[in-house]
Amino acid sequence: METKDRVRILDTAVLSDDWYVLKKVTFDFLRRDGIWQRQSRETYDRGNGATILLQDRKTGNVLLTRQFRMPAFVNGHDGMLIETPGGLLDDASPEERIRAEVEEETGYRVRHVEKIFEAFMSPGSVTEKLHFYLGDYDSSMRVSDGGGVEEEGEEIETIEVPLQTALRMIDSGEIMDGKTIMLLQYGSTRR
């Protein structure tokens, strides 16, 4: 039996439609024991996104970003997270969007990107699926200062460090962003 045959959506209520859409979904779920169970879950829909690990093959450096993240701040972090470049798709293809995000955030115009996988990052409550990429960069690809889009509240710093340093930054807690940890660890085995 397919999963879609095990789910009967009874009601969907929009709880918030501000920055993103928060919905409460009431549904019946057919358990393996044959009993239908009524459940209710909230889903936070922010759209799908893309992220990329940029590495300079000559130097071995990776290009990361640092920016303020309110959810991390309200959870006891200083809010300044070190991350791989990325963003929401906003109706663009994942490859098209990741190229634009890299340029907006870092100031580099990348030529070749390689999609490696897709993943749901917090499937218990967030609908977002991320498209993960690897890409190369070097100093010749720099076309602007980057920094993000000021009108969107972005103030993004670019950080360039050796891959091994970035991996140690995971161990020390300097890098705590899940997508970034995944890409750094993946990239360390592929390159």
VOMAR-644437 format. One record per atom (N, C-alpha, C): residue number from 1; residue in one letter; atom name; z, x, y. Coordinates in pm, whole numbers, padded with zeros to 5 digits. Last residue first. Layout:
(site NUM 'a' 'CA' (Z X Y))
...
END
This chain:
(site 191 'r' 'N' (-00255 03683 01524))
(site 191 'r' 'CA' (-00329 03777 01609))
(site 191 'r' 'C' (-00305 03919 01569))
(site 190 'r' 'N' (-00098 03514 01368))
(site 190 'r' 'CA' (-00244 03500 01366))
(site 190 'r' 'C' (-00318 03613 01436))
(site 189 't' 'N' (00171 03536 01404))
(site 189 't' 'CA' (00122 03554 01268))
(site 189 't' 'C' (-00031 03557 01261))
(site 188 's' 'N' (00212 03484 01668))
(site 188 's' 'CA' (00255 03615 01618))
(site 188 's' 'C' (00207 03640 01476))
(site 187 'g' 'N' (00129 03221 01697))
(site 187 'g' 'CA' (00045 03327 01748))
(site 187 'g' 'C' (00084 03465 01695))
(site 186 'y' 'N' (00352 03089 01588))
(site 186 'y' 'CA' (00221 03077 01525))
(site 186 'y' 'C' (00132 03194 01566))
(site 185 'q' 'N' (00545 03161 01779))
(site 185 'q' 'CA' (00563 03199 01639))
(site 185 'q' 'C' (00431 03193 01563))
(site 184 'l' 'N' (00427 03050 02009))
(site 184 'l' 'CA' (00458 03193 02002))
(site 184 'l' 'C' (00473 03239 01858))
(site 183 'l' 'N' (00411 02777 01937))
(site 183 'l' 'CA' (00290 02855 01963))
(site 183 'l' 'C' (00316 03005 01956))
(site 182 'm' 'N' (00684 02705 01904))
(site 182 'm' 'CA' (00587 02687 01796))
(site 182 'm' 'C' (00465 02776 01816))
(site 181 'i' 'N' (00784 02763 02159))
(site 181 'i' 'CA' (00837 02834 02042))
(site 181 'i' 'C' (00737 02824 01927))
(site 180 't' 'N' (00640 02574 02305))
(site 180 't' 'CA' (00623 02716 02333))
(site 180 't' 'C' (00672 02800 02215))
(site 179 'k' 'N' (00736 02335 02211))
(site 179 'k' 'CA' (00593 02366 02194))
(site 179 'k' 'C' (00566 02514 02214))
(site 178 'g' 'N' (01016 02357 02284))
(site 178 'g' 'CA' (00970 02348 02146))
(site 178 'g' 'C' (00824 02386 02127))
(site 177 'd' 'N' (01176 02578 02500))
(site 177 'd' 'CA' (01078 02471 02491))
(site 177 'd' 'C' (01013 02471 02353))
(site 176 'm' 'N' (01335 02793 02547))
(site 176 'm' 'CA' (01393 02682 02470))
(site 176 'm' 'C' (01298 02565 02453))
(site 175 'i' 'N' (01380 03120 02618))
(site 175 'i' 'CA' (01273 03023 02591))
(site 175 'i' 'C' (01332 02918 02498))
(site 174 'e' 'N' (01631 03232 02625))
(site 174 'e' 'CA' (01557 03223 02751))
(site 174 'e' 'C' (01439 03128 02738))
(site 173 'g' 'N' (01757 03272 02386))
(site 173 'g' 'CA' (01773 03141 02450))
(site 173 'g' 'C' (01704 03130 02584))
(site 172 's' 'N' (01713 03498 02241))
(site 172 's' 'CA' (01817 03505 02344))
(site 172 's' 'C' (01843 03371 02412))
(site 171 'd' 'N' (01500 03421 02075))
(site 171 'd' 'CA' (01629 03457 02016))
(site 171 'd' 'C' (01742 03455 02118))
(site 170 'i' 'N' (01303 03392 02272))
(site 170 'i' 'CA' (01343 03276 02191))
(site 170 'i' 'C' (01482 03302 02135))
(site 169 'm' 'N' (01279 03649 02358))
(site 169 'm' 'CA' (01329 03551 02454))
(site 169 'm' 'C' (01365 03419 02385))
(site 168 'r' 'N' (01153 03770 02146))
(site 168 'r' 'CA' (01295 03801 02167))
(site 168 'r' 'C' (01359 03701 02265))
(site 167 'l' 'N' (00898 03667 02196))
(site 167 'l' 'CA' (00967 03628 02073))
(site 167 'l' 'C' (01117 03658 02083))
(site 166 'a' 'N' (00841 03799 02435))
(site 166 'a' 'CA' (00851 03653 02435))
(site 166 'a' 'C' (00925 03604 02310))
(site 165 't' 'N' (00826 04060 02337))
(site 165 't' 'CA' (00930 04025 02434))
(site 165 't' 'C' (00951 03874 02436))
(site 164 'q' 'N' (00597 04037 02179))
(site 164 'q' 'CA' (00725 04069 02115))
(site 164 'q' 'C' (00843 04039 02207))
(site 163 'l' 'N' (00400 03989 02377))
(site 163 'l' 'CA' (00432 03887 02278))
(site 163 'l' 'C' (00568 03913 02214))
(site 162 'p' 'N' (00489 04098 02708))
(site 162 'p' 'CA' (00439 04127 02574))
(site 162 'p' 'C' (00483 04018 02476))
(site 161 'v' 'N' (00429 03862 02980))
(site 161 'v' 'CA' (00517 03950 02903))
(site 161 'v' 'C' (00450 03984 02769))
(site 160 'e' 'N' (00402 03698 03275))
(site 160 'e' 'CA' (00323 03774 03180))
(site 160 'e' 'C' (00414 03874 03111))
(site 159 'i' 'N' (00432 03389 03425))
(site 159 'i' 'CA' (00507 03501 03368))
(site 159 'i' 'C' (00419 03568 03263))
(site 158 't' 'N' (00396 03194 03714))
(site 158 't' 'CA' (00332 03254 03598))
(site 158 't' 'C' (00411 03377 03555))
(site 157 'e' 'N' (00550 02898 03828))
(site 157 'e' 'CA' (00546 03044 03832))
(site 157 'e' 'C' (00480 03093 03704))
(site 156 'i' 'N' (00483 02601 03995))
(site 156 'i' 'CA' (00478 02673 03868))
(site 156 'i' 'C' (00462 02822 03891))
(site 155 'e' 'N' (00558 02320 04100))
(site 155 'e' 'CA' (00577 02452 04159))
(site 155 'e' 'C' (00594 02546 04040))
(site 154 'e' 'N' (00450 01986 04141))
(site 154 'e' 'CA' (00454 02108 04059))
(site 154 'e' 'C' (00473 02231 04147))
(site 153 'g' 'N' (00422 01740 04256))
(site 153 'g' 'CA' (00555 01797 04251))
(site 153 'g' 'C' (00565 01925 04170))
(site 152 'e' 'N' (00168 01665 04291))
(site 152 'e' 'CA' (00233 01613 04170))
(site 152 'e' 'C' (00373 01670 04153))
(site 151 'e' 'N' (00093 01810 04509))
(site 151 'e' 'CA' (00107 01665 04527))
(site 151 'e' 'C' (00174 01599 04407))
(site 150 'e' 'N' (00062 02069 04396))
(site 150 'e' 'CA' (00177 02039 04483))
(site 150 'e' 'C' (00201 01889 04498))
(site 149 'v' 'N' (-00016 02161 04087))
(site 149 'v' 'CA' (-00064 02069 04189))
(site 149 'v' 'C' (00056 02023 04271))
(site 148 'g' 'N' (00008 02515 04000))
(site 148 'g' 'CA' (00015 02372 03977))
(site 148 'g' 'C' (-00037 02292 04094))
(site 147 'g' 'N' (-00021 02790 04012))
(site 147 'g' 'CA' (00099 02730 04071))
(site 147 'g' 'C' (00112 02581 04052))
(site 146 'g' 'N' (-00306 02984 04107))
(site 146 'g' 'CA' (-00243 02886 04018))
(site 146 'g' 'C' (-00126 02820 04088))
(site 145 'd' 'N' (-00449 03162 04259))
(site 145 'd' 'CA' (-00307 03192 04240))
(site 145 'd' 'C' (-00240 03097 04141))
(site 144 's' 'N' (-00769 03212 04096))
(site 144 's' 'CA' (-00682 03162 04203))
(site 144 's' 'C' (-00538 03203 04172))
(site 143 'v' 'N' (-00903 03340 03895))
(site 143 'v' 'CA' (-00985 03280 04000))
(site 143 'v' 'C' (-00903 03224 04115))
(site 142 'r' 'N' (-00911 03576 03642))
(site 142 'r' 'CA' (-00826 03522 03749))
(site 142 'r' 'C' (-00914 03470 03862))
(site 141 'm' 'N' (-01051 03710 03452))
(site 141 'm' 'CA' (-01061 03564 03452))
(site 141 'm' 'C' (-00980 03498 03563))
(site 140 's' 'N' (-00992 03975 03454))
(site 140 's' 'CA' (-01121 03936 03510))
(site 140 's' 'C' (-01136 03784 03520))
(site 139 's' 'N' (-00750 04005 03315))
(site 139 's' 'CA' (-00747 04002 03462))
(site 139 's' 'C' (-00879 03958 03524))
(site 138 'd' 'N' (-00778 03771 03041))
(site 138 'd' 'CA' (-00762 03906 03094))
(site 138 'd' 'C' (-00775 03895 03246))
(site 137 'y' 'N' (-00716 03569 02750))
(site 137 'y' 'CA' (-00730 03586 02895))
(site 137 'y' 'C' (-00725 03735 02924))
(site 136 'd' 'N' (-00779 03341 02483))
(site 136 'd' 'CA' (-00773 03477 02536))
(site 136 'd' 'C' (-00781 03472 02687))
(site 135 'g' 'N' (-00589 03093 02303))
(site 135 'g' 'CA' (-00696 03137 02391))
(site 135 'g' 'C' (-00673 03278 02439))
(site 134 'l' 'N' (-00508 02819 02094))
(site 134 'l' 'CA' (-00495 02961 02122))
(site 134 'l' 'C' (-00612 02998 02213))
(site 133 'y' 'N' (-00355 02492 02114))
(site 133 'y' 'CA' (-00468 02584 02124))
(site 133 'y' 'C' (-00420 02728 02133))
(site 132 'f' 'N' (-00265 02165 02010))
(site 132 'f' 'CA' (-00227 02304 02029))
(site 132 'f' 'C' (-00349 02395 02021))
(site 131 'h' 'N' (-00200 01855 02134))
(site 131 'h' 'CA' (-00308 01934 02076))
(site 131 'h' 'C' (-00278 02080 02111))
(site 130 'l' 'N' (00061 01620 02076))
(site 130 'l' 'CA' (00010 01739 02145))
(site 130 'l' 'C' (-00100 01806 02063))
(site 129 'k' 'N' (00131 01286 02129))
(site 129 'k' 'CA' (00080 01382 02032))
(site 129 'k' 'C' (00022 01498 02112))
(site 128 'e' 'N' (00384 01060 02234))
(site 128 'e' 'CA' (00296 01174 02264))
(site 128 'e' 'C' (00262 01259 02141))
(site 127 't' 'N' (00575 00864 02203))
(site 127 't' 'CA' (00446 00845 02136))
(site 127 't' 'C' (00356 00968 02146))
(site 126 'v' 'N' (00916 00912 02132))
(site 126 'v' 'CA' (00805 00941 02223))
(site 126 'v' 'C' (00673 00933 02146))
(site 125 's' 'N' (01106 00865 01930))
(site 125 's' 'CA' (01108 00783 02051))
(site 125 's' 'C' (00987 00801 02142))
(site 124 'g' 'N' (01060 01013 01704))
(site 124 'g' 'CA' (01160 00908 01696))
(site 124 'g' 'C' (01162 00818 01818))
(site 123 'p' 'N' (00884 01222 01754))
(site 123 'p' 'CA' (00830 01094 01706))
(site 123 'p' 'C' (00933 00983 01690))
(site 122 's' 'N' (00835 01451 01937))
(site 122 's' 'CA' (00961 01377 01928))
(site 122 's' 'C' (00931 01235 01880))
(site 121 'm' 'N' (00581 01562 01890))
(site 121 'm' 'CA' (00692 01648 01926))
(site 121 'm' 'C' (00828 01579 01916))
(site 120 'f' 'N' (00322 01567 01663))
(site 120 'f' 'CA' (00410 01478 01738))
(site 120 'f' 'C' (00538 01556 01765))
(site 119 'a' 'N' (00042 01789 01679))
(site 119 'a' 'CA' (00177 01758 01632))
(site 119 'a' 'C' (00243 01654 01723))
(site 118 'e' 'N' (-00244 01971 01565))
(site 118 'e' 'CA' (-00186 01864 01647))
(site 118 'e' 'C' (-00048 01833 01591))
(site 117 'f' 'N' (-00393 02304 01579))
(site 117 'f' 'CA' (-00333 02189 01513))
(site 117 'f' 'C' (-00290 02085 01615))
(site 116 'i' 'N' (-00584 02472 01707))
(site 116 'i' 'CA' (-00522 02513 01581))
(site 116 'i' 'C' (-00453 02399 01507))
(site 115 'k' 'N' (-00874 02539 01891))
(site 115 'k' 'CA' (-00775 02439 01853))
(site 115 'k' 'C' (-00718 02476 01717))
(site 114 'e' 'N' (-00936 02798 02103))
(site 114 'e' 'CA' (-00943 02759 01962))
(site 114 'e' 'C' (-00834 02658 01932))
(site 113 'v' 'N' (-01144 02888 02377))
(site 113 'v' 'CA' (-01018 02833 02328))
(site 113 'v' 'C' (-01040 02787 02184))
(site 112 'h' 'N' (-01294 03107 02604))
(site 112 'h' 'CA' (-01289 03061 02465))
(site 112 'h' 'C' (-01149 03008 02433))
(site 111 'r' 'N' (-01238 03127 02888))
(site 111 'r' 'CA' (-01372 03104 02833))
(site 111 'r' 'C' (-01364 03041 02694))
(site 110 'v' 'N' (-01025 03026 03159))
(site 110 'v' 'CA' (-01046 03079 03024))
(site 110 'v' 'C' (-01184 03040 02973))
(site 109 'r' 'N' (-00934 03118 03458))
(site 109 'r' 'CA' (-01040 03034 03401))
(site 109 'r' 'C' (-01075 03091 03265))
(site 108 'y' 'N' (-00608 03118 03598))
(site 108 'y' 'CA' (-00707 03184 03512))
(site 108 'y' 'C' (-00807 03080 03461))
(site 107 'g' 'N' (-00403 02996 03732))
(site 107 'g' 'CA' (-00507 03057 03813))
(site 107 'g' 'C' (-00614 03129 03733))
(site 106 't' 'N' (-00203 02852 03605))
(site 106 't' 'CA' (-00197 02998 03602))
(site 106 't' 'C' (-00297 03067 03694))
(site 105 'e' 'N' (-00242 02573 03659))
(site 105 'e' 'CA' (-00108 02630 03646))
(site 105 'e' 'C' (-00106 02782 03662))
(site 104 'e' 'N' (-00520 02526 03681))
(site 104 'e' 'CA' (-00427 02472 03780))
(site 104 'e' 'C' (-00294 02547 03778))
(site 103 'e' 'N' (-00616 02658 03448))
(site 103 'e' 'CA' (-00659 02702 03581))
(site 103 'e' 'C' (-00562 02652 03689))
(site 102 'v' 'N' (-00486 02514 03246))
(site 102 'v' 'CA' (-00469 02659 03256))
(site 102 'v' 'C' (-00505 02706 03396))
(site 101 'e' 'N' (-00588 02256 03295))
(site 101 'e' 'CA' (-00445 02284 03313))
(site 101 'e' 'C' (-00419 02433 03327))
(site 100 'a' 'N' (-00860 02288 03226))
(site 100 'a' 'CA' (-00822 02252 03364))
(site 100 'a' 'C' (-00675 02285 03391))
(site 99 'r' 'N' (-00835 02347 02951))
(site 99 'r' 'CA' (-00901 02442 03041))
(site 99 'r' 'C' (-00861 02416 03187))
(site 98 'i' 'N' (-00717 02114 02860))
(site 98 'i' 'CA' (-00641 02239 02853))
(site 98 'i' 'C' (-00704 02345 02943))
(site 97 'r' 'N' (-00918 01920 02907))
(site 97 'r' 'CA' (-00793 01914 02981))
(site 97 'r' 'C' (-00718 02047 02978))
(site 96 'e' 'N' (-01118 01995 02727))
(site 96 'e' 'CA' (-01148 01987 02870))
(site 96 'e' 'C' (-01019 01994 02952))
(site 95 'e' 'N' (-00976 01966 02486))
(site 95 'e' 'CA' (-01028 02097 02527))
(site 95 'e' 'C' (-01057 02101 02676))
(site 94 'p' 'N' (-00909 01684 02485))
(site 94 'p' 'CA' (-00806 01788 02482))
(site 94 'p' 'C' (-00857 01924 02530))
(site 93 's' 'N' (-01092 01496 02733))
(site 93 's' 'CA' (-01081 01550 02598))
(site 93 's' 'C' (-00974 01659 02599))
(site 92 'a' 'N' (-00911 01272 02954))
(site 92 'a' 'CA' (-01007 01381 02929))
(site 92 'a' 'C' (-00995 01422 02783))
(site 91 'd' 'N' (-00709 01089 03009))
(site 91 'd' 'CA' (-00843 01039 02976))
(site 91 'd' 'C' (-00949 01147 02962))
(site 90 'd' 'N' (-00480 01266 03037))
(site 90 'd' 'CA' (-00532 01184 03147))
(site 90 'd' 'C' (-00677 01143 03126))
(site 89 'l' 'N' (-00340 01459 02886))
(site 89 'l' 'CA' (-00486 01452 02879))
(site 89 'l' 'C' (-00547 01371 02993))
(site 88 'l' 'N' (-00079 01661 03029))
(site 88 'l' 'CA' (-00128 01536 02972))
(site 88 'l' 'C' (-00280 01529 02980))
(site 87 'g' 'N' (-00053 02018 02964))
(site 87 'g' 'CA' (-00034 01894 03039))
(site 87 'g' 'C' (-00090 01776 02965))
(site 86 'g' 'N' (00008 02375 02990))
(site 86 'g' 'CA' (-00037 02252 02927))
(site 86 'g' 'C' (-00015 02132 03016))
(site 85 'p' 'N' (00125 02705 02907))
(site 85 'p' 'CA' (00056 02611 02996))
(site 85 'p' 'C' (00014 02486 02919))
(site 84 't' 'N' (00446 02741 02754))
(site 84 't' 'CA' (00303 02766 02749))
(site 84 't' 'C' (00237 02668 02845))
(site 83 'e' 'N' (00745 02803 02952))
(site 83 'e' 'CA' (00659 02725 02864))
(site 83 'e' 'C' (00519 02786 02854))
(site 82 'i' 'N' (01072 02802 03056))
(site 82 'i' 'CA' (00957 02889 03033))
(site 82 'i' 'C' (00874 02822 02924))
(site 81 'l' 'N' (01237 02586 03284))
(site 81 'l' 'CA' (01192 02616 03149))
(site 81 'l' 'C' (01070 02708 03149))
(site 80 'm' 'N' (01494 02522 03464))
(site 80 'm' 'CA' (01378 02609 03480))
(site 80 'm' 'C' (01334 02657 03342))
(site 79 'g' 'N' (01728 02384 03409))
(site 79 'g' 'CA' (01606 02308 03433))
(site 79 'g' 'C' (01481 02392 03446))
(site 78 'd' 'N' (01965 02483 03328))
(site 78 'd' 'CA' (01935 02497 03471))
(site 78 'd' 'C' (01804 02428 03510))
(site 77 'h' 'N' (02102 02227 03110))
(site 77 'h' 'CA' (02024 02349 03131))
(site 77 'h' 'C' (02001 02363 03281))
(site 76 'g' 'N' (02221 01975 03083))
(site 76 'g' 'CA' (02305 02092 03094))
(site 76 'g' 'C' (02234 02225 03110))
(site 75 'n' 'N' (02051 01762 03093))
(site 75 'n' 'CA' (02112 01790 02963))
(site 75 'n' 'C' (02187 01924 02964))
(site 74 'v' 'N' (01936 01758 03336))
(site 74 'v' 'CA' (02042 01659 03315))
(site 74 'v' 'C' (02109 01675 03178))
(site 73 'f' 'N' (01747 01967 03285))
(site 73 'f' 'CA' (01854 01983 03383))
(site 73 'f' 'C' (01969 01886 03358))
(site 72 'a' 'N' (01568 01851 03109))
(site 72 'a' 'CA' (01647 01966 03063))
(site 72 'a' 'C' (01767 01986 03156))
(site 71 'p' 'N' (01461 01648 03279))
(site 71 'p' 'CA' (01534 01612 03157))
(site 71 'p' 'C' (01617 01727 03101))
(site 70 'm' 'N' (01341 01812 03494))
(site 70 'm' 'CA' (01460 01731 03515))
(site 70 'm' 'C' (01531 01692 03386))
(site 69 'r' 'N' (01225 02125 03504))
(site 69 'r' 'CA' (01216 02007 03419))
(site 69 'r' 'C' (01346 01928 03429))
(site 68 'f' 'N' (01044 02364 03688))
(site 68 'f' 'CA' (01162 02280 03679))
(site 68 'f' 'C' (01134 02156 03596))
(site 67 'q' 'N' (00876 02637 03517))
(site 67 'q' 'CA' (00883 02528 03613))
(site 67 'q' 'C' (01007 02443 03588))
(site 66 'r' 'N' (00680 02906 03426))
(site 66 'r' 'CA' (00818 02861 03445))
(site 66 'r' 'C' (00814 02751 03551))
(site 65 't' 'N' (00446 03007 03169))
(site 65 't' 'CA' (00479 02949 03299))
(site 65 't' 'C' (00628 02918 03303))
(site 64 'l' 'N' (00274 03293 03026))
(site 64 'l' 'CA' (00359 03175 03019))
(site 64 'l' 'C' (00384 03123 03160))
(site 63 'l' 'N' (00067 03488 02847))
(site 63 'l' 'CA' (00081 03430 02980))
(site 63 'l' 'C' (00157 03298 02967))
(site 62 'v' 'N' (00129 03791 02668))
(site 62 'v' 'CA' (00105 03647 02670))
(site 62 'v' 'C' (00133 03597 02811))
(site 61 'n' 'N' (-00014 04113 02584))
(site 61 'n' 'CA' (00069 04024 02664))
(site 61 'n' 'C' (00031 03879 02643))
(site 60 'g' 'N' (-00180 04288 02463))
(site 60 'g' 'CA' (-00084 04218 02376))
(site 60 'g' 'C' (00008 04125 02452))
(site 59 't' 'N' (-00383 04417 02596))
(site 59 't' 'CA' (-00245 04457 02627))
(site 59 't' 'C' (-00143 04398 02530))
(site 58 'k' 'N' (-00615 04308 02477))
(site 58 'k' 'CA' (-00605 04452 02506))
(site 58 'k' 'C' (-00460 04495 02523))
(site 57 'r' 'N' (-00580 04032 02456))
(site 57 'r' 'CA' (-00595 04111 02332))
(site 57 'r' 'C' (-00582 04261 02356))
(site 56 'd' 'N' (-00365 03830 02602))
(site 56 'd' 'CA' (-00457 03936 02640))
(site 56 'd' 'C' (-00466 04030 02520))
(site 55 'q' 'N' (-00331 03487 02527))
(site 55 'q' 'CA' (-00295 03625 02497))
(site 55 'q' 'C' (-00406 03719 02542))
(site 54 'l' 'N' (-00192 03171 02559))
(site 54 'l' 'CA' (-00290 03265 02613))
(site 54 'l' 'C' (-00243 03407 02586))
(site 53 'l' 'N' (-00150 02885 02390))
(site 53 'l' 'CA' (-00094 03020 02398))
(site 53 'l' 'C' (-00207 03112 02442))
(site 52 'i' 'N' (-00144 02556 02525))
(site 52 'i' 'CA' (-00219 02673 02479))
(site 52 'i' 'C' (-00136 02800 02489))
(site 51 't' 'N' (-00159 02197 02490))
(site 51 't' 'CA' (-00091 02319 02531))
(site 51 't' 'C' (-00162 02437 02466))
(site 50 'a' 'N' (-00195 01852 02576))
(site 50 'a' 'CA' (-00248 01974 02516))
(site 50 'a' 'C' (-00170 02092 02571))
(site 49 'g' 'N' (-00109 01504 02505))
(site 49 'g' 'CA' (-00122 01625 02585))
(site 49 'g' 'C' (-00184 01739 02508))
(site 48 'n' 'N' (-00100 01144 02553))
(site 48 'n' 'CA' (-00109 01265 02472))
(site 48 'n' 'C' (-00135 01386 02560))
(site 47 'g' 'N' (00144 00927 02712))
(site 47 'g' 'CA' (00009 00977 02686))
(site 47 'g' 'C' (00015 01102 02600))
(site 46 'r' 'N' (00393 00833 02719))
(site 46 'r' 'CA' (00356 00918 02831))
(site 46 'r' 'C' (00214 00970 02816))
(site 45 'd' 'N' (00595 00592 02613))
(site 45 'd' 'CA' (00454 00628 02609))
(site 45 'd' 'C' (00418 00705 02735))
(site 44 'y' 'N' (00860 00550 02415))
(site 44 'y' 'CA' (00829 00603 02547))
(site 44 'y' 'C' (00687 00656 02541))
(site 43 't' 'N' (00998 00279 02248))
(site 43 't' 'CA' (00895 00383 02247))
(site 43 't' 'C' (00864 00421 02391))
(site 42 'e' 'N' (01275 00159 02068))
(site 42 'e' 'CA' (01214 00182 02198))
(site 42 'e' 'C' (01114 00296 02184))
(site 41 'r' 'N' (01300 -00078 01801))
(site 41 'r' 'CA' (01292 00060 01849))
(site 41 'r' 'C' (01232 00061 01989))
(site 40 's' 'N' (01438 -00274 01552))
(site 40 's' 'CA' (01400 -00269 01692))
(site 40 's' 'C' (01405 -00123 01736))
(site 39 'q' 'N' (01380 -00459 01247))
(site 39 'q' 'CA' (01423 -00342 01322))
(site 39 'q' 'C' (01376 -00353 01466))
(site 38 'r' 'N' (01433 -00632 00947))
(site 38 'r' 'CA' (01405 -00644 01091))
(site 38 'r' 'C' (01463 -00522 01161))
(site 37 'q' 'N' (01286 -00574 00635))
(site 37 'q' 'CA' (01402 -00549 00721))
(site 37 'q' 'C' (01360 -00556 00866))
(site 36 'w' 'N' (01198 -00705 00326))
(site 36 'w' 'CA' (01158 -00691 00467))
(site 36 'w' 'C' (01284 -00676 00550))
(site 35 'i' 'N' (01208 -00541 00015))
(site 35 'i' 'CA' (01279 -00625 00112))
(site 35 'i' 'C' (01227 -00596 00253))
(site 34 'g' 'N' (01106 -00359 -00166))
(site 34 'g' 'CA' (01041 -00489 -00154))
(site 34 'g' 'C' (01106 -00583 -00054))
(site 33 'd' 'N' (01202 -00103 -00165))
(site 33 'd' 'CA' (01264 -00194 -00263))
(site 33 'd' 'C' (01209 -00337 -00253))
(site 32 'r' 'N' (01074 00015 00048))
(site 32 'r' 'CA' (01024 00045 -00086))
(site 32 'r' 'C' (01083 -00049 -00192))
(site 31 'r' 'N' (01047 -00241 00308))
(site 31 'r' 'CA' (01109 -00124 00246))
(site 31 'r' 'C' (01051 -00102 00106))
(site 30 'l' 'N' (00861 -00343 00564))
(site 30 'l' 'CA' (00874 -00363 00420))
(site 30 'l' 'C' (00925 -00235 00356))
(site 29 'f' 'N' (00987 -00440 00871))
(site 29 'f' 'CA' (00938 -00327 00794))
(site 29 'f' 'C' (00966 -00352 00647))
(site 28 'd' 'N' (00925 -00619 01167))
(site 28 'd' 'CA' (00975 -00623 01030))
(site 28 'd' 'C' (00908 -00509 00955))
(site 27 'f' 'N' (01018 -00543 01507))
(site 27 'f' 'CA' (00923 -00552 01397))
(site 27 'f' 'C' (00997 -00569 01265))
(site 26 't' 'N' (01011 -00497 01851))
(site 26 't' 'CA' (01083 -00559 01741))
(site 26 't' 'C' (00983 -00585 01630))
(site 25 'v' 'N' (01011 -00250 02089))
(site 25 'v' 'CA' (00929 -00314 01986))
(site 25 'v' 'C' (01022 -00368 01878))
(site 24 'k' 'N' (01019 -00186 02424))
(site 24 'k' 'CA' (01106 -00219 02311))
(site 24 'k' 'C' (01022 -00300 02213))
(site 23 'k' 'N' (00881 00083 02617))
(site 23 'k' 'CA' (00871 -00048 02553))
(site 23 'k' 'C' (00977 -00062 02445))
(site 22 'l' 'N' (00802 00253 02903))
(site 22 'l' 'CA' (00906 00239 02802))
(site 22 'l' 'C' (00900 00096 02749))
(site 21 'v' 'N' (00560 00456 03039))
(site 21 'v' 'CA' (00589 00320 02994))
(site 21 'v' 'C' (00692 00324 02881))
(site 20 'y' 'N' (00632 00667 03327))
(site 20 'y' 'CA' (00562 00639 03202))
(site 20 'y' 'C' (00604 00500 03157))
(site 19 'w' 'N' (00724 00602 03584))
(site 19 'w' 'CA' (00661 00732 03560))
(site 19 'w' 'C' (00575 00725 03434))
(site 18 'd' 'N' (00720 00289 03519))
(site 18 'd' 'CA' (00727 00367 03642))
(site 18 'd' 'C' (00654 00499 03622))
(site 17 'd' 'N' (00794 00057 03363))
(site 17 'd' 'CA' (00656 00102 03381))
(site 17 'd' 'C' (00649 00177 03514))
(site 16 's' 'N' (01022 -00057 03121))
(site 16 's' 'CA' (00998 00020 03243))
(site 16 's' 'C' (00853 00064 03246))
(site 15 'l' 'N' (01006 -00238 02916))
(site 15 'l' 'CA' (01136 -00219 02982))
(site 15 'l' 'C' (01122 -00144 03113))
(site 14 'v' 'N' (00803 -00471 02772))
(site 14 'v' 'CA' (00800 -00355 02861))
(site 14 'v' 'C' (00933 -00348 02934))
(site 13 'a' 'N' (00824 -00568 02437))
(site 13 'a' 'CA' (00867 -00595 02574))
(site 13 'a' 'C' (00863 -00465 02654))
(site 12 't' 'N' (00687 -00716 02162))
(site 12 't' 'CA' (00684 -00592 02240))
(site 12 't' 'C' (00718 -00628 02384))
(site 11 'd' 'N' (00749 -00855 01843))
(site 11 'd' 'CA' (00759 -00865 01988))
(site 11 'd' 'C' (00753 -00725 02049))
(site 10 'l' 'N' (00667 -00811 01579))
(site 10 'l' 'CA' (00706 -00945 01621))
(site 10 'l' 'C' (00707 -00961 01772))
(site 9 'i' 'N' (00463 -00642 01359))
(site 9 'i' 'CA' (00519 -00639 01494))
(site 9 'i' 'C' (00543 -00783 01539))
(site 8 'r' 'N' (00513 -00544 01047))
(site 8 'r' 'CA' (00474 -00666 01119))
(site 8 'r' 'C' (00542 -00664 01255))
(site 7 'v' 'N' (00422 -00307 00810))
(site 7 'v' 'CA' (00478 -00328 00943))
(site 7 'v' 'C' (00422 -00456 01003))
(site 6 'r' 'N' (00285 -00258 00582))
(site 6 'r' 'CA' (00432 -00264 00569))
(site 6 'r' 'C' (00500 -00292 00702))
(site 5 'd' 'N' (00027 -00219 00633))
(site 5 'd' 'CA' (00060 -00342 00562))
(site 5 'd' 'C' (00210 -00359 00545))
(site 4 'k' 'N' (00028 00034 00743))
(site 4 'k' 'CA' (00000 -00079 00833))
(site 4 'k' 'C' (00031 -00212 00767))
(site 3 't' 'N' (00062 00195 00516))
(site 3 't' 'CA' (00175 00173 00607))
(site 3 't' 'C' (00151 00052 00696))
(site 2 'e' 'N' (-00088 00059 00218))
(site 2 'e' 'CA' (-00095 00135 00342))
(site 2 'e' 'C' (00022 00099 00432))
(site 1 'm' 'N' (00000 00084 -00118))
(site 1 'm' 'CA' (00000 00000 00000))
(site 1 'm' 'C' (00000 00089 00125))
END
